[in-house]
Amino acid sequence: MSSSRASYFAITAAGGVFALLALGWWWLIFSKVVENDYLTVGQAVTCIAGATDLCSLAQALCSNDHLYGIRWYAPEAFWAAITILVAGALLSARPSQA
């Protein structure tokens, strides 16, 4: 494996890790929202990638019992992670230059 291919794989892996972290952050917030019956799971899933009024309202209703006091989620984190993941995958898929 060439060093550039290894770099592309590292970018892809970093994007995957960041995506998992973003999903974990989302679940940290919205598991409580679902648990308290502010949103259904289906409604909460839409908040992974977008900040709708419903998502903002549900987050505003969050109490202070979240880990480390985190009470909000930013969908931009998810999109940034997906962008890194896709960029790494596309770079890895390019034909090698001889």
C-alpha positions in Angstrom: 0.0 0.0 0.0 1.4 3.4 -1.0 1.7 6.2 1.5 -1.0 8.2 -0.2 -3.4 5.2 -0.1 -2.6 4.8 3.6 -3.3 8.5 4.1 -6.6 8.1 2.3 -7.5 5.2 4.4 -6.7 7.2 7.6 -8.9 10.0 6.3 -11.8 7.5 5.8 -11.2 5.9 9.2 -11.2 9.4 10.9 -14.4 10.2 9.2 -16.0 7.0 10.4 -14.8 7.6 13.9 -16.1 11.2 13.9 -19.4 10.0 12.5 -19.7 7.5 15.4 -18.9 10.3 17.8 -21.5 12.5 16.3 -24.1 9.8 16.5 -23.1 9.1 20.1 -23.5 12.8 20.9 -26.9 12.8 19.2 -28.0 9.7 21.2 -26.7 11.3 24.4 -29.2 14.1 23.9 -32.1 12.5 22.2 -32.2 9.3 24.2 -33.4 11.5 27.1 -35.8 13.3 24.8 -37.3 10.0 23.7 -37.2 8.6 27.2 -39.2 11.6 28.5 -41.7 11.2 25.6 -41.0 14.6 24.0 -40.3 12.9 20.6 -40.7 9.5 19.2 -37.6 7.7 18.0 -38.6 8.4 14.4 -38.9 12.1 15.1 -35.6 12.1 16.9 -33.8 10.4 14.0 -34.6 13.4 11.8 -32.5 15.5 14.2 -29.3 13.6 13.4 -28.9 15.6 10.2 -31.0 18.7 10.6 -32.0 21.3 13.1 -35.8 21.6 12.8 -38.0 23.6 15.1 -39.2 20.4 16.6 -35.6 19.3 17.4 -34.8 22.7 18.9 -37.9 22.6 21.1 -37.1 19.0 22.3 -33.5 20.1 23.2 -34.9 23.1 25.0 -36.9 20.8 27.2 -33.8 18.8 28.2 -33.1 18.7 31.9 -29.7 19.0 33.5 -29.2 15.2 34.1 -27.2 14.7 30.9 -23.6 13.5 31.1 -21.3 16.5 31.6 -24.3 18.8 31.4 -24.5 18.6 27.6 -27.9 19.7 26.6 -27.7 20.4 22.8 -26.6 18.6 19.6 -25.2 20.2 16.4 -26.1 18.3 13.2 -23.2 20.1 11.6 -20.9 17.6 13.4 -22.6 14.7 11.6 -22.3 16.4 8.2 -18.6 17.3 8.8 -17.9 13.7 9.7 -19.8 12.3 6.7 -17.9 14.8 4.4 -14.6 13.5 5.7 -15.7 9.9 5.4 -16.9 10.3 1.8 -13.8 12.4 0.8 -11.5 9.6 2.1 -13.5 6.9 0.4 -13.5 8.8 -2.9 -9.7 9.5 -2.7 -9.1 5.8 -1.9 -11.1 4.7 -4.9 -9.2 6.8 -7.4 -6.9 4.8 -9.7 -3.2 4.9 -8.8 -1.0 7.3 -10.7 2.0 5.6 -12.0 
